[in-house]
């Protein structure tokens, strides 16, 4: 369990990390404690034997955004060096709540529902896959407060949305439905029970070769990074060379031939 389970809980079962925002009475709004609990949770999962992550929120909403009152004093500070300081690799603490999930070497699946605004949306953007409930309402909310998305959104959103759609959602801060988000590519799919669907996907992924899944995530990220065709093809070959004929892959072949689930160490 994370050190601040009143904000974020982590439970690892059958190689699946269940990470839950637990501030349901405040619609899981992000305050300073939750910010640092999310960072700690990502690091805890990264150091575990988990092969997939299900990221969700307690209560009726995934995360309604920043707890504005919690950060009001910071917004009034003349010294803004805390924003530009890099505390987690290339990120500050606020950006890390999305980018650390994105940087994990295992797949992360977010189950989102209810209000998923601002910080909440950007946390979900850190996931590889986003499953949204039909009642989910999503918004790039920062412009409502005279701000720009600054929690990793602009590192990820341009890879998902057309430029005109991204600009409209950013400029207006207007909420959109789950169906519209799926049509624009902001969420992966809409499902009546996003938690159950996310868990089913996580179980399927956890049953695949762990090294192959990690290699696939690395390869996809590299292919999306702007590398040249030649560089991607070489990386493809290098990743495959690290898998083919190795014990894990041979176990997958044997399990398929014997019509059983593979067994990994």
N, C-alpha and C positions, 0 to 999 in steps of 0.2 A: 504493500500500500504506500501511496505517497505520504509525505509528512503532513500535508494539509488536506486531509480527506473531506473536510468541510467545504472545500471548493472543488477538488478533483479527486476521484477515486480511480485506482488502477487494480484490476484483478486479472490474473493470467491463468487461464484454464485451457488445457489441451492445446497449448501453443498459440492461443488466441488472447491478445491483450484487450480487455474491456476497459476503455477509458471513458469516464462519465463526468460531465460537469454537474456538480451537486448543489448548486445554489438555486434550487427550484423556486424558492419564495421570491427571488428577484429576477425570475426568468433567465437565470444563469448569466446575468450581466457581469462583465469582466471588471473586477476591482483589482487592486494591487496584489492582494493575496492570490486571487485566481490566476492572474498573469504569471506569477512565479510558480504557482502550483502546476500550471500547464507546461512550463519549461521543465520543471522537475519530472513531471510525468513522462514527457517525451524522452528524457535522458534515461529514466528508469526502464522504459520499454526497450530502448535501444541497447541496453546492457543485459536484457533478459533473453530467454530462449524462445520468445514469441516469433511466430512466422507470419502473423497478420494482426491488424488492429481494427477494432470497432470503436469508433469515436461517436459519442452521443451525449445527450443532455437529459437530466432528470426533469420531470414535470412536463408542462405543456409546450415549452419552446426549447429549441436547441440552444440559442443564445441571442438575446435581444440587443447585444452590442456592448459598448463600454458603459460602466456605471459612471455617468458624467459627474455626479457629486463627489465620487472618490478621487477623481483626477482634476477637480476644479482648481485647486491651488496650483497644480503643475501648469495648467493652461494660462495662469496669470503671471508666471515667472518670466522675467526679462531674459534670464540666462537659459537659452534653449540647447545648451551643449548636451544635455541628457538625451536629446532626440538624435543628434548626429553621432554620439558615441557608439562605437561598435562593441557590444558586450558578448555576443554569441556568434563568433565567426564574422560573416559579412553583415550580420543583422544587429539591431538594437533589441532590447527586451520585448518591445511591442511587436516587432517583425518576427521575432523568434517563435511566437505562438503559432504561426503558420509555417514558417520556413523549417523549423525543426522536424515537424511531421513530414514535410515534403522531403527532407533530407534523410529520413530513416531508410535503411536498406531493405525494409519489408513493406508490403502494401498496406495502406491505411484506407479504411472505408468509413465515411461519415454518414450517419443516419440523421437527417435533419427534418424538422417539423416546426410548426408554429412560427414565431418570429425568429428569423435568421438575418439579422441586420448588422451592418457595419463590421465591428470586430468579430461578431459571430459568423458572418459570411466569410471573412478572411481566414478565420480558424478553419472553417470547412474547406476552403480553397487549398489548404495544406494537404488534404487527403487526395489519394489517387483516384478515388471513386466517391461520388456523392449520390445517395439515395434519398429522395425527398418525398415526404407525405403529401397527399393532395391538398392539405390545408396549409402547406408551408408558404410563407410569404418572405421574399428575399429582397434585400436592398443594399446598394452601395450608399450608405447613409451619411457619410462624412460631410457632404456639402450642406446638409441641414444645419450643421454646426459651424459652417464657414471654413471647413477643412478639406483636405484631400485624403484619399485612402493612403494609409501609411503603416499598415500592418502586414506587408507582403503582397497586398492586392495588386499593385502595379507590376510586380514581378511575374504574376501568374495570370491575371485577367486577360492580358493581350494574347495569351496562348489559347484562350477559350472562346473569346468573343470577337466578332467583327468590330472594326474600329468605330463605326458609326453607332453601333449598339452600346459599346463600352462608353463612348462619349455621352450618349443620351442618359444612360443610367447614372454615370458619375455626375453630370451637370445638374440633373433634376433630383437625385436622391429618391426617386419614385420607387415604391415597392412593386414587385411583379409576382405573378403566381408561379407555382411549381411547374405547371404545364408550359408557361411561356419560357421559364428558365431552361427547361429541357429542350424546347425547340431552338433556343439560342445557344445551347451547349454549356450552360452554366452548371447544370446538374446532369448526372448520367442517366437517371431514369426516375419516374414517379411510381411509388408503390404504396398501397394502403397501409402496409406495416413495414416501415423502413428499417426498424431495428431487426426484425426477423429476416428480412431480405439481406441486410448487411451481415448478419451472423451466418446465414447460409453461404454467402460469398466467401466470408472469412474461413469457414470450415472447408470449403472446396479448395481455396488457395493453400491453406495449411496442410492439406493432403498432397500437394504437389511437391516436387523436389525442392527443398529449401535453397540449395545453391542455384538451381535453375531460375527460381523466382527472383532471387537477388540479382542474378545476372541480367534477367529481363528488365528489371527496374532500372539498373544502371544503363543498359543499352538504350532503353526508351528515352531516359533523361539525356543521354549523349546525343541521340538522334534529334532531339528537340532543341538542342543547345545552339544550333546554327553551324555545326560542323559541316565540312564539305562532304559530298557524296563519297569521295575516296576515303575520307577519314571514318565515315560511318561504316562503310563496307569492311574496312580493316578492323574496326572495333567489333563488328559483328563476328568476323572470323576468329578474333582473339577470344571473345567470350565463349564461342562454341568450342574452341580448342580446350578451354578449361573445363568443359562439361563432358564432352563425348568420350565414351569408354571408361569414365571414372566410376567408382563403386555406386554412387548415387544413381547415375543414369542406368547402370546395369540392373540395379534393383528395380527401377521403374519398368524396364523392359521385361524382367522376369515376372513382376507383379501383373503386368498386362497380359502376359502369356498364360499365367496361372489364374487369371480372373479374380484377383484379390487386391486389397489395398496395399500399397507399398509401405515398407517399414524403414524409417530413417532413424539414425542415431540422434 
